[in-house]
Amino acid sequence: MYYYLVSLSKKQLLSYHSETKLEVGDLVLASIRTKQDVGLIISEVPKPKFKTKALEQVLYKNFVSSKQIQFAKLIANFYMCKAEICYNLLLPPKLLTKGSLKILDSTEPTPSTTLEVDLKHTLSPKQSEVFTNIATSQENFHLIHGVTGSGKTEIYCHLIAEALQKNQQILFLVPEINLTPQLFKYLNSVFKDQVVTYNSKLNKTERLKAHLDALHQNKQIFLGSRSASFLPFKNLGLIIMDEEHDQAYKQDTNPRYHTRAITQFLHSIHKCKVIYGSATPSMEIYKAAKSDQKLCYYRLSEKVNNSKEPEITLVCLRNHIKANPEHLFTETLLHKLEKNLSQQKQSLLLYTKKGFARNLHCVDCGENLNCQSCDIALVEHKFKDKTQLKCHLCGLIYNHTPCCHTCQGNNFRSFVQGIEQVHDRLVEFFPNAKILQIDSDKMTGKNSHQEVYQAILNKEYDIILGTQIIAQGLDFPDINLVGILNADQSLHFPDFRALERSIALFKQIIGRTNRTHENGEVVIQSWQIDNPIFQYLHKQNSSVFYEQELKWRAKLKYPPFVRQTRLLHSHAEKHKLLNEVKKIELQLRKHKINFVSSANLIEKMHNKFHHNIVIDSNQPQNIINQLTLNQNWKIDRDPQSFY
């Protein structure tokens, strides 16, 4: 009789026995109580002192490798969470269905025998220099800091072609699902039938097939969001992490991993090369590249077609709003939009507030109309036949306006416009223009990103108005005017990373123009046009921004000069939460550990109160091992936000 530790898909770790010898990584069928579940064999163990159940069936031999099991253990140890949660990352969803079991039963390895590569462009001298340096370097970590349009993707393609010649697999990471359709189309045209996409929008069948393609090396290139990191690679030779700076690479549920750390774990197991790429690298990776010889730094400061940077016009909103409080469209922007329409060119407008109206106030008493479950204002959405109020945190929806909880009034007014209201005003100004509104509320379908992207390419729309979703990586060749309607919205967020994220967002949206035009223009509307961030953008001087920001972070002892760990506590009853927080604070003081303790930025979410304790330490495990944390505490290593 053989005994095994099995990680079940329900995130439980239990012992079972089998009459036949099994291997680590086998996918098995096990019973738990009166139900069946699938699980992974994690290790063989001595006979337990308690009675064990027999494993019912082996569904797939070597479903993951021992390297993958080791990988999951590294994540669990680093992020201080239960191992079974990390083992679960290795399993595609919903394996215990007839469709999935049929695929498992019938799938045979079918490695591709032909290797077709059609590199579209010859590298420029500067691109060729970067490619050669990376390809011949003995170092494994590289950062390509290239302006938008500088040709990072072409360098990636040449590196991929080299890895394919060695029969290696490639992991190409992007931060958001909406970046994959355009990139997939291009990569597939270069590497015929070798590219697989993987992300959370795929159905269970598609995700399982991608898993098996990686396992059997049926395909070599895997393009996806952060979840693609957990595919069962057999011979991973190259990882590309594009738009490395993006906050979407941070997982906000347990385990709260950052994909940048995941790539380092993958390197330690597979000994692969790791390429980070960005027009605006994160402070962490930029500092590391400048101070660590093991992370090689390459700067691409010019566009591949030698086109100039777009002309940037700064417009102050203060005088405009005094005269026109009902809308955000200055005369400068309206004139340029009208000119663009007359020339049959496309325009792109950025506005980051979703919904129709935000921050609704009771006219009678002035109280905010907040969500019942969260400490956040409801957002009004208007449709053709109804008005709806929605909490963008917990998803609670009201199909009618509730009474004010303070005075019972039902007369509310908003002083903050949402993107729907901005869209309506834009239609009034340009009734004959074809206008498209893009935000995450409208991009929920599986193929919505591809459909929208194709519609813009086909010039079905003249003006595209969108939230941050329009700024990321997409190449719209006929856009030569970009407008940022209210640049201050992201600048004053109470987070030390606000300036870093703002300049990344602005440079991304600015990069959508001058892709094929020499006369691209950008209009930035702001209440504070003398803010230094606009001077950095105007002078295209990112190195000055990085040096100034790093000096400020070092002075205040913020990342990347310290490593932070956030202890997050939540409870439905505030007094119980505070009692638990005080207990941990006392333990930290007893051990003479410096910390900062404060209520969450949004204190109440999902009917629970939240509190943060932040510790600065490169070895937080040593500190946390000294604390008695109950199950309501969550550990967030290297947090990217505090709400």
C-alpha positions, -999 to +999 in steps of 0.1 A: +000+000+000+012+035-009+002+067+009+001+102-007-005+138+002-031+151-022-040+187-029-076+190-039-092+216-061-113+228-031-080+240-017-076+212+009-045+190+016-054+155+026-038+120+028-050+091+007-038+056-001-034+036-034-026+000-041-005+011-071+026+033-072+018+069-083+040+098-092+042+134-080+021+155-103-004+128-112-040+141-115-063+119-095-100+115-086-106+114-048-137+114-026-141+138+003-171+132+025-198+123+001-185+142-029-158+137-055-130+161-063-099+162-084-064+166-069-027+165-075-003+141-059+021+163-040+043+138-023+045+102-010+042+100+028+046+074+055+015+055+066-006+079+087-018+070+121-054+077+110-076+059+085-073+070+049-096+067+019-085+051-013-079+072-044-106+063-069-089+069-102-058+083-120-072+108-144-039+119-160-003+108-155+022+136-148-004+164-152+021+188-137+058+182-131+078+180-099+092+214-109+057+229-109+051+215-074+084+230-063+073+263-079+041+264-059+060+257-027+083+287-034+052+309-038+036+296-006+068+302+014+075+337+000+039+350+003+033+332+036+001+314+027-012+278+027+005+256+002-027+241-010-039+275-022-007+277-044-010+241-056-045+251-068-030+277-091-016+248-112-050+234-120-073+246-148-108+253-135-137+228-135-119+196-143-146+174-129-170+178-158-179+154-186-163+177-212-130+181-193-128+144-184-134+135-221-105+158-231-083+142-205-092+108-217-087+114-254-057+138-255-025+126-270+008+145-274+009+161-308+041+182-310+044+205-339+069+192-365+072+223-386+086+256-375+077+285-397+090+320-387+082+351-408+100+380-391+082+411-405+109+437-400+146+440-401+159+454-368+173+490-368+209+494-356+198+503-321+173+474-319+199+450-333+224+461-306+199+454-278+189+421-293+225+410-297+235+421-262+206+401-247+211+370-269+248+368-261+247+379-225+255+355-197+231+374-174+195+362-173+175+394-164+171+423-188+151+455-189+142+472-221+132+508-213+118+520-246+095+549-256+062+539-271+067+530-307+105+523-302+101+487-315+103+466-283+079+440-299+102+434-328+131+427-304+109+403-285+101+385-318+137+380-326+144+367-291+115+343-295+128+331-329+161+323-313+145+304-284+124+284-309+156+273-327+166+258-293+132+241-290+124+262-260+090+273-248+082+310-245+060+328-219+048+362-232+031+381-204+008+411-208-010+429-179-045+430-193-067+406-214-075+435-238-039+435-250-039+399-263-061+400-294-039+425-314-007+409-301-019+374-308-028+383-344+007+398-349+026+370-332+006+344-351+015+360-384+052+358-374+052+323-358+027+302-377+004+281-355+028+283-325+009+308-303-016+299-276-035+325-256-043+320-219-063+341-196-094+341-173-118+350-201-113+316-218-138+288-210-128+257-191-122+237-223-099+263-238-079+266-206-075+228-203-064+225-239-038+252-233-026+234-202-021+202-222-004+221-251+022+234-226+026+200-209+032+181-242+050+210-260+023+209-287+028+247-289+058+268-280+046+303-274+021+311-246+006+346-246-014+356-216-021+376-184-006+367-150-024+333-147-004+320-177+026+319-154+012+286-139+011+265-171+031+233-169+061+242-190+085+214-199+113+234-214+108+271-206+136+292-222+123+327-223+099+349-204+088+383-217+070+406-192+057+435-213+043+467-197+062+455-166+050+486-146+013+478-148-006+474-115-026+445-130+004+422-125-004+422-088-029+396-076-054+410-051-066+377-036-047+350-018-019+343-026-013+380-032+016+375-056+033+400-080+040+385-114+075+401-113+084+378-084+067+349-101+091+353-131+120+352-108+108+319-092+103+305-127+138+315-136+152+297-105+135+265-116+139+266-154+171+287-157+153+308-185+160+343-196+136+370-183+130+402-203+111+431-187+098+458-211+081+492-205+080+528-216+077+537-180+094+510-158+083+506-122+105+523-096+115+489-083+128+475-116+144+508-127+164+511-094+174+475-097+186+479-133+206+510-124+222+495-093+225+457-100+247+444-127+227+412-129+197+432-143+210+446-176+195+479-187+188+490-223+174+524-234+154+529-266+148+567-267+136+570-304+107+556-324+116+531-351+101+552-379+120+583-366+087+601-362+088+630-338+071+630-304+036+646-306+031+683-299+018+687-263-005+715-254-013+722-217-046+739-210-057+752-176-092+742-165-097+768-138-109+797-160-128+774-183-149+758-155-158+792-141-173+801-174-186+766-183-193+746-152-214+721-170-187+705-192-149+698-194-143+706-231-121+736-234-121+758-266-086+745-274-097+709-274-130+715-292-112+733-320-086+705-324-114+679-324-133+698-351-101+701-372-094+664-368-129+655-379-126+677-410-094+658-419-111+625-413-086+615-386-095+597-354-092+612-319-088+595-286-100+610-253-091+598-218-115+603-189-111+579-159-145+582-141-170+555-150-208+559-149-231+589-156-227+608-123-206+603-092-206+615-056-243+621-054-252+645-025-286+649-008-299+684-017-316+686+017-288+677+041-257+674+020-250+637+029-233+615+003-253+586-012-231+557-002-233+520-007-249+501+022-221+475+022-190+497+014-177+531+025-178+544-010-202+565-031-227+549-055-223+557-092-253+566-113-256+548-147-282+559-173-296+535-199-322+541-226-350+529-205-338+532-169-314+547-144-293+525-122-271+531-091-241+508-087-213+502-062-181+497-083-165+479-053-190+452-043-212+453-074-244+461-055-271+475-078-301+497-071-328+500-098-343+529-079-328+558-059-329+550-022-338+575+004-311+595+022-303+575+054-298+608+073-329+629+065-350+604+044-349+628+014-348+615-022-335+645-040-299+640-050-274+660-072-240+652-084-211+676-090-188+650-105-194+639-141-190+602-151-179+591-186-215+586-197-223+622-191-191+633-208-201+612-238-236+628-240-220+662-240-196+652-267-225+641-288-241+675-284-209+692-297-204+668-326-238+653-335-226+640-369-195+623-355-194+585-348-184+583-311-174+552-292-174+550-254-151+523-239-148+513-203-147+480-183-185+480-178-190+478-216-161+454-223-175+423-205-179+399-235-154+373-243-146+389-277-155+425-269-119+437-270-112+422-304-145+435-318-138+471-305-102+470-317-112+459-352-140+485-354-115+513-346-090+499-372-118+499-397-124+536-390-160+529-379-156+556-352-142+592-354-138+598-316-130+572-290-137+582-254-125+558-228-111+551-193-076+537-187-085+507-208-078+526-240-042+535-230-026+501-228-005+489-257-030+489-285-018+503-319-043+526-336-025+538-367-050+566-377-052+584-344-033+617-344-051+636-316-051+625-279-070+645-252-067+640-215-099+657-202-090+661-165-054+651-158-057+658-120-080+629-114-051+605-108-025+629-095-039+635-060-048+599-050-036+593-014-009+568-024+029+574-026+028+557-061+002+582-075+028+603-094+045+572-108+012+557-120+000+590-134+031+595-156+028+559-168-008+564-177-002+597-195+028+585-214+008+554-225-021+575-238+002+600-254+019+570-272-013+562-290-007+591-314+022+596-339+023+559-346+022+566-383+017+604-383+042+632-381+017+658-369+002+641-339-011+664-311-019+659-275-041+682-253-037+679-216-064+697-195-055+702-159-063+725-129-025+727-122-006+730-154+025+740-134+027+706-118+062+692-124+047+660-139+036+680-170+070+694-174+084+659-175+059+650-202+064+682-221+101+679-223+101+641-227+126+639-198+118+607-180+153+602-165+149+634-145+115+622-132+130+589-121+160+605-104+138+630-086+112+604-076+139+580-063+155+608-041+120+615-026+114+578-020+148+574-003+143+604+019+109+591+031+120+554+032+094+542+007+098+513-018+120+505-036+143+515-007+124+493+017+103+461+013+068+465+028+044+438+041+008+447+048-012+428+075-048+433+066-075+426+092-112+426+085-143+420+106-180+427+104-179+443+139-157+473+143-150+470+180-138+434+175-116+444+147-100+472+168-094+448+198-076+424+175-055+452+159-045+464+194-034+429+203-011+426+173+002+462+179+012+452+214+031+422+201+049+443+176+060+468+202+071+440+225+094+427+198+106+463+190+093+462+154+085+495+136+051+496+120+024+519+108-012+511+117-042+528+101-077+521+089-080+510+053-083+538+027-118+525+021-126+514+057-158+495+050-160+470+021-184+441+015-200+447+049-167+444+067-144+469+083-107+468+073-075+479+090-039+478+078-006+473+097+024+479+075+059+466+084+092+475+067+114+444+064+133+423+039+126+392+060+089+396+071+086+358+077+108+362+108+085+389+122+052+373+113+063+340+129+064+359+162+028+371+159-004+353+168-025+361+138-061+347+136-078+336+104-092+371+097-057+384+091-044+384+055-007+389+045+001+411+015+038+411+007+050+440-014+016+456-015+007+479-045-023+496-028-038+501+006-075+497+000 
